[in-house]
Amino acid sequence: MTLRANFNEDQILTIFLEGAIDSATAPEAEQQIMEIYHAHTAKAVVLDAEALRYISSSGLRVLLKLRKLEQNLELINASAEVYDILEMTGFTELFPVTQAYRTIDLADCKELGAGGHGKVLRLNADTIVKLYYAGDSIADIKREQDYAKKAFVMGIPTAIPFDIVKCEDMYGLVFELVNADIVANYLNEHPDRLDEMAKKYAQVMKQLHETHVEEGALSSTKELYRTRIEGLRAYMTDAEVDIIHRIHDAIPEGDTVVHGDFHPKNVMIQDGELILIDMADLTTGHPLYDLGSMALSHHLPSDPRLENITGMKAEMVRKLWKLFLANYLGTEDPQTIGLFEKKISVVGLMKMASTVVFSTNARLPGVMETVLDTVRKNLLPNADQLIKLLTM
């Protein structure tokens, strides 16, 4: 028996149980579980029991030992047989236990779009499913489900996922969205609606940035970036990372909603209204974080994946971006817009630098080197000027 584990960016440790944990296998299972547990400083532990066929009293004692060490313990994907054992022995009262999720077949479903976290498909006329790529843990999916509910309560136009499902080795969230499509597809089919869409785009973004968040309801964007920037110490000198921290610290504090990944494949249009469907990166901070992220995906020429990220031709995306900025800022003055673009481009480059360490794209040949080279050329030599710009 060799148990797998996943430790994500939010410090959630997922341990995948398998086979049968009985009197013969419990000692080995306990040793591996404890070794994995003590090797990480986790905020919570999730036991994924999808591949667990049976658990005896010996196995239950292993779970009990782990429960005594870890208060934030949860077991997911329990089969009917395993769930019955846990319920009958009272373990469902000791920590949260959920049964395996409904399995669906997406063979004949139309794909609406794909992004960094997964892809969106239409299940039927009433519902869509956002299917996460293999490797994303169920904890990440539940986080997005929770954030979508919080956003909805705050008045942000978003669809609430009502079901978690499974397709082969992938999990997904099901949303009720009748006759809805992603904005990228809509604009590809209706390029004449670009001006109208840019206004709606700006309205939704301004609504996000006017929505104040109670302390503790969402994690801090600033703290998230600080953690990510620290990850660069494995690839850059301490002096270089310290400069990036200085620039980042110049971004003002804020307490409004930050979406973190706003682009035409993460927004849907339904009956003329825009609805957000990707809430996995929701945080609270200053609007500059969102606008910098948008600059990266809509405008910055340093990212060669522009068309893949947005699902639209680069020329149309940049037109959308220019129209969006004019509507968001409430001015068409080129000097005002140009200065603002310089400011948010700094934040965009900072995001590119701080996220590359955690991105799967960093494993592709040349990606990490290209990003670090861009940072060294555009951020580091001009730190003092950029700090002044961010505080203007």
Secondary structure as the mmCIF struct_conf table of DSSP 4:
data_model
#
loop_
_struct_conf.conf_type_id
_struct_conf.id
_struct_conf.beg_label_comp_id
_struct_conf.beg_label_asym_id
_struct_conf.beg_label_seq_id
_struct_conf.end_label_comp_id
_struct_conf.end_label_asym_id
_struct_conf.end_label_seq_id
STRN STRN1 ARG A 4 PHE A 7
TURN_TY1_P TURN_TY1_P1 GLU A 9 ASP A 10
STRN STRN2 ILE A 12 ILE A 21
BEND BEND1 ASP A 22 ASP A 22
TURN_TY1_P TURN_TY1_P2 SER A 23 THR A 25
HELX_RH_AL_P HELX_RH_AL_P1 ALA A 26 HIS A 38
TURN_TY1_P TURN_TY1_P3 ALA A 39 ALA A 39
BEND BEND2 HIS A 40 HIS A 40
BEND BEND3 LYS A 43 LYS A 43
STRN STRN3 ALA A 44 ILE A 55
HELX_RH_AL_P HELX_RH_AL_P2 SER A 57 LEU A 69
BEND BEND4 GLN A 71 ASN A 72
STRN STRN4 LEU A 73 ALA A 78
HELX_RH_AL_P HELX_RH_AL_P3 ALA A 80 MET A 88
TURN_TY1_P TURN_TY1_P4 THR A 89 GLY A 90
HELX_RH_3T_P HELX_RH_3T_P1 PHE A 91 GLU A 93
TURN_TY1_P TURN_TY1_P5 LEU A 94 LEU A 94
BEND BEND5 PHE A 95 PHE A 95
STRN STRN5 VAL A 97 GLN A 99
HELX_LH_PP_P HELX_LH_PP_P1 ALA A 100 TYR A 101
STRN STRN6 ARG A 102 THR A 103
TURN_TY1_P TURN_TY1_P6 ALA A 107 ASP A 108
HELX_LH_PP_P HELX_LH_PP_P2 CYS A 109 CYS A 109
STRN STRN7 LYS A 110 ALA A 114
BEND BEND6 GLY A 116 HIS A 117
STRN STRN8 GLY A 118 ARG A 122
BEND BEND7 ASN A 124 ASP A 126
STRN STRN9 THR A 127 TYR A 132
HELX_LH_PP_P HELX_LH_PP_P3 TYR A 133 TYR A 133
TURN_TY1_P TURN_TY1_P7 ALA A 134 GLY A 135
HELX_RH_AL_P HELX_RH_AL_P4 ILE A 138 VAL A 153
TURN_TY1_P TURN_TY1_P8 MET A 154 GLY A 155
STRN STRN10 THR A 158 THR A 158
HELX_LH_PP_P HELX_LH_PP_P4 ALA A 159 PRO A 161
STRN STRN11 ASP A 163 CYS A 167
TURN_TY1_P TURN_TY1_P9 GLU A 168 ASP A 169
STRN STRN12 MET A 170 GLU A 176
TURN_TY1_P TURN_TY1_P10 VAL A 178 ASN A 179
STRN STRN13 ASP A 181 ILE A 182
HELX_RH_AL_P HELX_RH_AL_P5 VAL A 183 GLU A 189
HELX_RH_3T_P HELX_RH_3T_P2 PRO A 191 ARG A 193
HELX_RH_AL_P HELX_RH_AL_P6 LEU A 194 HIS A 209
TURN_TY1_P TURN_TY1_P11 GLU A 210 GLU A 210
STRN STRN14 HIS A 212 HIS A 212
TURN_TY1_P TURN_TY1_P12 GLU A 215 GLY A 216
BEND BEND8 ALA A 217 LEU A 218
STRN STRN15 SER A 220 SER A 220
HELX_RH_AL_P HELX_RH_AL_P7 THR A 221 GLU A 230
HELX_RH_3T_P HELX_RH_3T_P3 GLY A 231 ALA A 234
TURN_TY1_P TURN_TY1_P13 TYR A 235 TYR A 235
BEND BEND9 MET A 236 MET A 236
HELX_RH_AL_P HELX_RH_AL_P8 ASP A 238 ASP A 249
TURN_TY1_P TURN_TY1_P14 ALA A 250 ALA A 250
BEND BEND10 ILE A 251 ILE A 251
HELX_LH_PP_P HELX_LH_PP_P5 PRO A 252 GLU A 253
STRN STRN16 THR A 256 VAL A 258
BEND BEND11 GLY A 260 GLY A 260
BEND BEND12 HIS A 263 HIS A 263
TURN_TY1_P TURN_TY1_P15 PRO A 264 LYS A 265
BEND BEND13 ASN A 266 ASN A 266
STRN STRN17 VAL A 267 GLN A 270
TURN_TY1_P TURN_TY1_P16 ASP A 271 GLY A 272
STRN STRN18 GLU A 273 LEU A 276
TURN_TY1_P TURN_TY1_P17 ALA A 280 ASP A 281
STRN STRN19 THR A 283 GLY A 285
HELX_RH_AL_P HELX_RH_AL_P9 PRO A 287 HIS A 298
TURN_TY1_P TURN_TY1_P18 HIS A 299 HIS A 299
TURN_TY1_P TURN_TY1_P19 PRO A 301 SER A 302
TURN_TY1_P TURN_TY1_P20 PRO A 304 ARG A 305
HELX_RH_AL_P HELX_RH_AL_P10 LEU A 306 THR A 310
BEND BEND14 GLY A 311 MET A 312
HELX_RH_AL_P HELX_RH_AL_P11 ALA A 314 LEU A 329
TURN_TY1_P TURN_TY1_P21 GLY A 330 GLY A 330
HELX_RH_AL_P HELX_RH_AL_P12 PRO A 334 THR A 355
TURN_TY1_P TURN_TY1_P22 VAL A 356 PHE A 358
HELX_RH_3T_P HELX_RH_3T_P4 THR A 360 ARG A 363
BEND BEND15 LEU A 364 LEU A 364
TURN_TY1_P TURN_TY1_P23 PRO A 365 GLY A 366
HELX_RH_AL_P HELX_RH_AL_P13 VAL A 367 ASN A 378
TURN_TY1_P TURN_TY1_P24 LEU A 379 LEU A 379
HELX_RH_3T_P HELX_RH_3T_P5 LEU A 380 ASN A 382
HELX_RH_AL_P HELX_RH_AL_P14 ALA A 383 LEU A 390
TURN_TY1_P TURN_TY1_P25 THR A 391 THR A 391
#
